[in-house]
Amino acid sequence: MGSGAAERGQTHRRPVLLPFLLSLFCRALSEQIRYRIPEEMPMGSLVGNLAKDLGFRVLELPTRKLRISSEKSYFAVSSETGELLVSGRLDREQICGRQPVCALDFEAVAENPLNFYHVSVEIEDINDHAPKFAHVFFDLQISESAQPGTRFILGSAHDADIGTNALQNYQLSPNEYFSLVSKEKSDGSKYPEMVLKTPLDREKQKSYSLTLTALDLGEPPLSSTAQIQVLVTDANDNPPVFSQEIYRVSLPENARPGTTVLQVTATDQDEGVNAEITFSFSEAGLRPEFDLNSNTGEIIILNTLDFEEIKEYSFVLEAKDGGGMIAQCTVEIEVLDENDNVPEVIFQSLPNLIMEDSELGTLVALLKIRDKDSGHNGEVICKLEGDTPFKILTSSRNTYKLVTERVLDREKNPEYNVTITATDRGKPPLSSSSSVTLHIGDVNDNAPVFQQASYVVYVAENNPPGASIAQVSASDPDLGPNGQVSYSIAASDLEPRALLSYVSVSEQSGVVFAQRAFDHEQLRSFELILQARDHGSPALSANVSLRVLVGDRNDNAPRVLYPALAPDGSALFDTVPRAAEPGYLVTKVVAVDADSGHNAWLSYHVLQASDPGLFSLGLRTGEVRTARALGERDAARQRLVVAVRDGGQPPLSATATLHLVFADSLQEVLPDLSDRPVPPDPQAELQFYLVVALALISVLFLLAVILAIALRLRHSSSHEAWGCFQPGMCTKSGPVVQPNYSEGTLPYSYNLCVAHTGKTEFNFLQSSDPLSSGQDILCSESPGTLFPLCNSSESTSHQVRLQAPLFTYWERIVTGRPSDVPCSHITKTGSSQNQLLGCSEIQSPRLPQKGKQDTYAPGIF
């Protein structure tokens, strides 16, 4: 036994604790913790240190929250010391009646972890009730003819105590006529019988006054008395006789009021008034559940019976004849239990929240099933209704545990309505249900999810800085901070330093802003990796790609690559054979547009023409062809103004001026070009000679420098020194290389090399299409048809046929006016991919200017 409470005053308590305690984290105890205390202990009296007996430490009491779970609050637990204290009146006779053992069973509930502990407190009887007679006065009529030894049953006393504290004996005041005998009933109660010792003589003494005392053996002993008045009458020789000394009957507790229980019978051999029998309860008013017909002896139910309150009734009936003689019998009524009590489901310690990450088998709640019926009627089956992620485990003696059986997910089910049904085994079975709502607590178990797997947004170039270009949105089904999403840029294909100058994203809304105006020609697209992150702990995130496509606007006008202008801004000219047939390709206007799509779709239109019907212009190709043969009246010099328009809205355009000269040789062209009226000006002639002198000096100086460099480089072993004359000259050494407009309107790409040396300039337009090495080459002196080409890798000179004079050479010599000089031969040096074209034979016609003859130096272009 465990230790109990210490003694207080003169009251002895004997608390008992079973020696076997299981761990607090295991299942509930199968044995009870037992205490034994006397009844009628004052409020606040110590029963025992329950916390100590359960193995709890004092420091654990605030968290374990030890308390009592019972229907009636007879006891309470001190939250500070864990002591079990009396909190209600403990009247053993009221609680247990005459049961030999009176024990109060209840459960102690502790939390963290949640568990039940069964406690039993046995209430000991104290001698707090004295024996009490139902009547304090008894009147007996005894015939003087009564024989010695005749017995007279007296009214018994009632003592609510049990054991030695109950009624133990009767005493009769001393006299010479009567003695007293105590007899015991089947239920253990005692009643007195008075025995006549000597015959009575009415003539000597008509009455006797006696005192009957009832005693118990308590400490101290208590007693009570009743007065007996004996009246001596004439002879009534035969007392009533019951048919049975003990009547036993069983009644179901659901028997209705008015139902006949039984009928007792008694006979009297006397006649007349002495044979008239009346029935009565020996203790009137003690059995309000039944009523007795005094004439017939029929017992009926007066009030509803309840097996749970009283299981058995036992009382004494008296039969009294007209002469005053009395007979007694005992009636015992057994109340049979009926299944009239519905089981009750009582939840204990329900949590506010059950976290969704709780492990399987986590204890959710403790519940207790109570059925007041007994036997099969009190056996209960408990089950969980519906499909829920919980299950019920039997703990001990009508106590159950509700635990988790499956994984919880708050996003799918934020709460569960749990219904538990308790059904007894009675016939018919009774059942009841109890429902409780369990709320699921949120944990950060869901990462944000974007509404789209990827985003593509189109932004037109030249957008205003700070404008919104896109918005991404992600949702998180979690609650509170676990579901709050913030946005940021995780990565990009842009340079980290340039990223912030291009875009930014709002942390709260996910709106993407442009920090600058985009230029389609510089940046056509870029990709961002946006991240959505929640505020949980630890935080979860998700990424999505946002591709920004910069749309083109028509913000670039076409640019003419060919024909190019002279350094002074004057237009070049092209020669056309006089015998050119219709459809002859004269030249081609080459233009590009930095825009793309329709904005770069170029078309060519003739704005002005000296003779509109002489030439035709390709709308999409820009090719200038002869529309008809040259007539005798047609001027040898023609001028075309070509407009190049793109397909944008509104369209942008550029113009190019073509000077076309019909001639079979360069000698025919030069007089035509120089035949311009010049007003006589002496100052102009002086200026002319000065310019010629400066030009000659410059040419001689340049030749000397070039010769010196050439001689020095000739002795050098490095090939880099000859970079200008080697393959790749235009890209490696200073000449300007135009962009590759692969998305423009050229059918094939051109590399245009422009070099500047003093006053002498040359242009070179080279096609990217390579020449076949096995092509048959012819040499001819016809201008504009065959050009001798020299290949550095071969010892012989090859010629390349050109369909139109695409190369023009000129120099400004004396007058400052452009003089177009055709090359009869063009040499090609270098490899097949990087070649230099040079004018090897230059005819020097005389210009008709004041009789002076000008000489043109060969040029490289």
C-alpha angles and dihedrals in degrees: 000000000000124000117281134198123300121253118273119201114317094326114106121212125188108194115186128199121190112242097232119081123170124212117282091238095053127078122296120291115271093203125062129241103236130204130177121206135160121255125256094037110165121255113279094025115150117251099174143306098275095179092053092046089052091050096250121148120226091243090057095056098088091054099037092053094205112201143154124259112197141125095245121035103231093142140032136190121234109237091211104045103017091233120153108235135187110253102170141033113286106208106167094195091053095044102042106009112205097340110137092227121039115191130165111213119195141148129253112212123207128181136210088065101024113227146148125237120190116225127186123192115192113210113216120211121244126193096260097132125066120210109269130199119221089223125026092202127053124188116202126184111202122183116234087231091065112126124230110268093039110142126219119194113225129200112278127228125236124224118185092202124089136220117011090347090063127084109298109166148004127223129196124207111258116271138144099237106049139042131186131235124188116216130188129225126219091262091056098255119132130224132183129243121194114216124205109233102181132018118270126234114203091195091060099041126003098192145016130206115212135174121225116201126194116204137189128194099233127131102284099016117236129205145175134199140218129196119236119202112195116198116193111221138176116282121299098169104186125054122205116275123209118221089233132022092213125028115200124189137162124219131186112239091236093062109132124241111269094038114136112243099186142312122239121208132202133179134205122199092207122095136232118003092353089062096052106106128198125188128218143157111266088219107040118208096017096102109048092163092071139047127206126211102222093206103042101027091232115154117206134180111261102177135021116280123226121196091198090059103038123007099184139024125203124177141152124245124202128211113200124186127209092264091059098254114142134206126187136205134179123238118200118189119189116203113217119216118244126192093254100130122083116219115253126219113209121187119212127202102350112195121234093227137012110208114232092228092060113137122246112275095029111157110245104172144343119232134186129208118211126189118170092202121094136224115011089345089063098045108104133199114204124201139169117241125221133004107306132149090246137086138193123242124192111242106176139312103350093332121117139185124225108211136169116266103176137029114281122227117188093191090062099036117012091184141012128215101215116198120190120193123201117198125183126213096242126124107275094020119232124211141180134189133215124195130200132178116231115199119211117223120224127243127181098263100131125074119212114273122210118225091234132037089228137355130226120188130183118215123183114228121254089041117167113264114252094029121136112250103173145351128215123197131197128182130209118195092205121103133247116347089352089066100039109107128202126188133220141159110262101179143344141187088238122093111273091237093050095043096080091049091056109042144356133189130220110243094214105036103028091232112154115217129198110232094194142016111276123228115210091202092057102033121017099175143351135183131227129196106214121196128207113200129181125216097241126122109274093023119229124209144185132201132216132181121239115193115197115202113196108217121217125246126192096257099129123072119216116270121216114226097177135063093036124199125247118254090263092051096257121136125254123234136223127208123229123196111246090229093055110141125222110286094030110151105239100174141316131242108224118198136161135198122209090213123084139226117012090347088066096040100114129202128188124221134177111238099175134008133176088220111015094196099050099073136034126208125211109238094216104016101047090222115155112212134171112261094197140358119283112266129213091249095049116106115248090226120062131182125204126185109200123194119207113203129184126217097247128119109271094020121231123210146187132198134224127193119216122198110199123188123192107218138133094215141017092250089065093051102049098061088049093052095046097044097105126133110252119191114232108260122165091198090056091055091052090048090049093055092047091052092048091051093050091047093052092048091048092048093050092048092049092048091052092050093046092048092050092049092047093051091049094047091048091066093045119100095206117101091204091075089066093050092122092057098037131083112293093030095144095052100040105042124045108291113121115249115205118226119271103252095198091156095048130086103275113117088215134007126265130205109210115195119194121185129182125201115169110297094338115091133177136186126206125193111191125186118226091222108103122228121243113248093214096056118125108248126199129191123219138162094226107122116240094014112071127023123187109237123197120209116203092210095056132056095223128068119244128204127219120204115225120195095213136016097265094162124072128183128194142160133196104229119165115335098045091238118120115258116195111221119185122212116229092196131028118195122206120208131179131039125326092262100044114033137165119218119207136181105241101175120037120178113216109212120185119253114222095237114131093318094295122139117216123203123212121209121221114266137206118226 
